[in-house]
């Protein structure tokens, strides 16, 4: 199977409130709009299968993972915009710096800063000769 692209689809209880959150509060750029929907750019689309951060609530039981350049600046910006910080920024045992917020429906959003020395940023291939 060849996967060409991916997209996370959220079906909020209040479309306008959620639209405003992603567009205005998080400042995501619009890729396209269609009757009944809006598609946002959110960096690269990735799918992560994880056991940490699981919630047993009804509905979408995953989370969104959004990488930022500066987590401290992102946290300050979100607090000033009135966004509740679910979990303050901190370095996780796996080396990433993470902060958790939620959208108006309670969908968990993990804001992530990847440190310069993290394996995600390093080329793991052996050097060519």
Buried (B, 14 or more C-beta within 10 A) or exposed (E): EEEEEEEBEEEBEEEEEBBEBBBEBBEBEEEEEEEEEBEBEBEEEEEEEEEEBEBEEEEBEBBBBBBBEEBEEBBEBBEEEEBEBEEEBEEEEEEBBBBBBBBBBEBBBBBBBBEEEEEEEEEEEEEEE
